Amino acid sequence: MNPTQIVIIISISAITICLIVLTIWVVSLLSNLKNTVIKTNLILDNAKLITDDISAPISQVKDFFVGIREGITLIQSFFNKNDK
């Protein structure tokens, strides 16, 4: 073998090893990214449940006060009719 063939074989071997290492690193990175997305999705689902649990009582309180306001308006309309 002449020196040119030896340099080419060493270069191709080094490039192949670098590509294999890079491929393993990219697969590991994508696996970690997948786990991160799954955990983020679970966190967002929990946040949605928490906000739904908080918004339901607040909505009921709002409806209660709207009902009181409408009742007061109704009572005031009865008194306003009698004043005329």
ABEGO torsion letter per residue (X at the ends): XBAAAAAAAAAAAAAAAAAAAAAAAAAAAAAAAAAAAAAAAAAAAAAAAAAAAAAAAAAAAAAAAAAAAAAAAAAAAAAAAAAX
